[in-house]
Amino acid sequence: MNPILFAILVVFAIGLIGAIILVCASIFMYVPVDERVEQITGVLPGANCGACGCAGCADYAKNVVENGAPVNKCVPGGAKVAAEVAAIMGVEAGASQAVKAVVACSGTCDKTSKKYEFDGIHSCLAVKGLYGGDGACAFGCLGYGDCTRACAFDAIHVSDQGVAVVDRDKCTGCGACAKACPNSVISIVPVPPKRMKPVVMCQNKDKGAQTRKVCTAGCIGCMKCAKVCKLEAITVENNLAYIDQDKCVGCQMCVKECPVGVIHLPA
């Protein structure tokens, strides 16, 4: 037999055997997939942000179908996606609370300063590892944009004033920016259906005198906001005011009372 023809036949036989093995394997090892998993994955935004508590959109869809996870856990998708997932599952969507990211820092360039000039990797995490950051306030926004790179919706940017700013129209409240911030100045807060509620735009936990040295817009823990709040929605812990969003009704008395103007409505 011609050697070339023989080689062709051998290769063909090997390929045929391999194909038969693969077909048999696909038949015997087939794992049935509920078509609802693919349907739900198709209506999810595909951000894979992890706000639902799952590894990604596909994992969340599988968790809904196989484990009965709530259909309204997709934060970026909101009520619209919750309704679509509920329709696929044949259940009620339930209430879905809208949330947005808030950068709790008022330390713009005109209100605070730098300890040193950082000439390294343009990363908040990197500068944080060098003496706790280059800002005079060790608790403020570092301004190197780790949050912007984490956001899949282009909803947060570092302004010319050196502090991250959230575009509330684009923000889905997924929380990716909050997870990326090494100083934890970004929080996810509920969006009331009617009146907006104020937020303490500071994370400095130093005593008031020390805070004033590093930032003219920092919370000084004076407790005036807590005293003026009739609903006891504000407490001061570790020299920093906190507003309980569940108790707050948005009267804004604290906003008017704050001597340093660090309490105000999210932009």
C-alpha positions in Angstrom: 0.0 0.0 0.0 1.1 3.5 -0.8 2.7 5.0 2.4 0.9 8.3 2.0 -2.5 6.6 1.6 -1.8 4.4 4.6 -0.9 7.5 6.7 -4.1 9.2 5.6 -6.2 6.1 6.5 -4.5 5.9 10.0 -5.3 9.6 10.7 -8.8 9.2 9.5 -9.3 6.1 11.7 -8.0 7.9 14.8 -10.2 10.9 14.1 -13.3 8.7 13.7 -12.6 6.8 16.9 -12.0 10.0 18.8 -15.3 11.4 17.4 -17.2 8.3 18.5 -15.7 8.5 22.0 -16.7 12.2 22.3 -20.3 11.5 21.1 -20.6 8.6 23.6 -19.2 10.8 26.4 -21.6 13.6 25.6 -24.5 11.1 25.8 -23.5 9.3 29.0 -22.1 12.3 30.8 -24.9 14.7 29.9 -26.2 16.8 32.8 -29.6 18.3 32.2 -29.8 22.1 32.5 -33.0 23.8 33.4 -33.7 26.2 30.6 -34.8 28.8 33.1 -31.2 29.3 34.2 -30.3 30.5 30.7 -33.4 32.6 30.5 -32.7 34.4 33.8 -29.0 34.8 32.9 -30.3 36.5 29.7 -32.3 39.2 31.5 -29.6 40.0 34.1 -27.4 43.0 33.4 -24.2 40.9 33.1 -22.2 43.1 35.5 -21.0 40.1 37.6 -20.7 42.6 40.5 -21.5 40.1 43.2 -24.0 42.4 45.0 -26.5 39.5 45.0 -24.0 37.5 47.1 -23.2 35.1 44.2 -20.0 34.8 42.1 -21.7 36.3 39.1 -24.9 36.6 37.1 -24.8 33.0 35.9 -24.2 31.7 39.4 -27.1 33.9 40.7 -29.5 32.6 38.0 -28.6 29.0 38.9 -29.1 29.8 42.6 -32.5 31.2 41.9 -33.6 28.1 39.9 -32.0 25.4 42.0 -32.0 26.8 45.5 -34.9 29.2 45.5 -32.9 32.3 46.0 -34.9 35.6 46.1 -35.7 36.9 42.6 -35.1 40.6 43.6 -31.4 40.3 44.7 -30.0 41.9 41.5 -29.1 45.4 42.7 -28.0 46.8 39.3 -31.2 45.4 37.6 -33.5 46.8 40.2 -37.3 46.4 40.1 -37.4 45.8 36.3 -35.1 42.8 36.3 -36.7 41.5 39.5 -40.1 41.5 37.7 -38.6 39.7 34.7 -36.9 37.0 36.8 -40.1 36.6 38.8 -42.1 36.1 35.6 -39.7 33.3 34.5 -40.0 31.6 37.9 -43.7 32.2 38.2 -43.5 33.9 41.5 -44.1 37.4 43.0 -41.1 39.8 42.7 -41.7 41.5 46.0 -40.4 44.9 47.0 -37.1 46.0 45.7 -35.3 48.8 47.5 -33.2 51.1 45.3 -29.7 51.9 46.6 -26.9 54.2 45.5 -23.2 54.7 46.3 -22.2 57.7 48.4 -18.6 58.9 48.8 -18.5 60.0 52.5 -15.7 62.5 52.2 -15.7 66.3 51.9 -12.0 66.6 51.8 -11.5 68.4 48.5 -8.2 70.1 47.6 -9.3 73.5 49.1 -10.2 71.9 52.4 -7.3 69.5 53.1 -3.7 68.9 51.9 -1.1 66.3 51.0 1.6 65.0 53.4 3.9 64.1 50.5 4.0 63.7 46.7 3.4 60.2 45.7 5.2 59.1 42.5 4.2 55.4 42.3 1.5 53.2 40.9 -1.7 55.2 40.3 -3.7 53.2 42.8 -5.4 54.0 46.1 -4.3 50.6 47.4 -0.7 51.3 46.5 -0.5 54.7 48.1 -2.4 53.5 51.2 0.4 51.0 51.8 2.9 53.9 52.1 2.5 55.6 55.5 -1.3 55.1 55.3 -1.7 57.4 52.3 -0.5 60.7 51.1 -3.4 62.8 52.4 -3.2 64.9 55.6 -6.4 63.1 56.6 -5.8 59.4 56.9 -9.5 58.7 56.6 -10.3 60.5 53.4 -10.7 59.7 49.8 -7.3 58.9 48.3 -8.3 60.0 44.9 -6.4 57.5 42.7 -9.4 55.9 41.1 -9.6 52.3 42.3 -13.3 52.8 42.6 -13.6 54.1 39.0 -11.8 51.1 37.6 -14.1 48.8 39.6 -17.3 50.3 38.4 -18.8 48.5 35.4 -21.3 51.3 34.7 -19.0 54.4 34.5 -20.9 55.9 37.4 -18.0 57.2 39.5 -15.1 59.5 38.7 -12.4 61.4 40.6 -13.1 65.1 40.3 -10.5 67.9 39.8 -10.8 68.5 43.5 -9.3 65.0 44.2 -12.4 63.3 45.6 -14.5 60.6 43.9 -17.9 61.7 42.8 -20.9 59.4 42.1 -23.1 59.9 39.0 -26.4 59.0 40.6 -28.2 58.6 37.3 -25.7 55.9 36.3 -25.1 54.3 39.7 -26.8 51.0 40.2 -25.8 50.5 43.8 -23.9 47.3 43.0 -21.2 48.0 45.7 -18.2 47.3 43.5 -16.7 50.7 44.2 -17.2 50.3 48.0 -15.4 47.0 48.0 -12.5 48.6 46.0 -12.0 51.5 48.4 -9.1 50.8 50.8 -10.2 53.7 53.1 -13.9 52.5 53.2 -15.2 56.0 52.4 -17.8 54.7 50.0 -21.0 53.3 51.3 -24.2 52.0 49.8 -27.3 53.7 51.1 -31.0 53.2 50.4 -32.8 55.7 48.2 -36.1 56.8 49.8 -39.1 56.9 47.4 -40.0 60.4 48.5 -37.7 62.7 50.5 -33.9 62.3 50.3 -32.1 61.8 53.6 -28.8 63.4 54.7 -25.5 61.7 55.0 -22.4 62.5 57.1 -19.8 63.2 54.5 -16.8 62.3 56.6 -15.1 59.2 58.0 -12.5 60.9 60.3 -12.5 59.3 63.7 -9.9 61.6 65.3 -10.8 64.1 68.0 -12.3 67.4 66.8 -9.1 69.4 67.2 -7.0 67.0 65.3 -9.6 66.7 62.6 -9.6 70.5 62.1 -5.9 70.5 61.6 -6.0 68.2 58.6 -9.4 69.1 57.1 -11.7 72.1 57.5 -14.7 70.0 56.4 -14.3 67.1 58.8 -16.7 66.0 61.4 -15.6 67.3 64.8 -17.9 65.1 66.9 -19.5 68.1 68.6 -22.8 66.2 68.9 -24.9 69.3 67.9 -26.6 67.1 65.2 -27.5 64.4 67.6 -29.0 66.9 70.1 -31.1 68.6 67.4 -32.5 65.3 66.1 -35.9 64.7 67.7 -36.1 61.1 66.4 -32.7 60.0 67.9 -31.5 59.0 64.4 -28.0 60.4 65.0 -25.4 59.0 67.3 -21.7 60.0 67.7 -19.2 57.2 68.1 -15.5 57.5 68.1 -15.8 61.3 67.4 -17.8 60.7 64.3 -21.6 61.2 63.7 -23.7 58.4 62.2 -27.2 58.7 60.8 -29.5 55.8 61.1 -31.2 55.9 57.7 -34.1 53.8 59.0 -35.0 56.3 61.7 -34.2 59.4 59.7 -37.2 61.1 58.0 -35.1 63.7 56.1 -36.1 66.8 58.1 -32.6 68.2 57.5 -32.4 69.8 61.0 -29.0 68.2 61.4 -27.8 69.8 58.0 -28.7 73.2 59.3 -27.1 72.6 62.7 -23.7 71.2 61.6 -21.1 73.9 62.2 -18.7 72.5 59.6 -21.3 71.7 57.0 -20.3 68.1 56.7 -23.9 66.8 56.8 -25.8 67.2 53.6 -27.9 65.4 51.0 -26.1 63.1 48.5 -25.4 65.0 45.3 
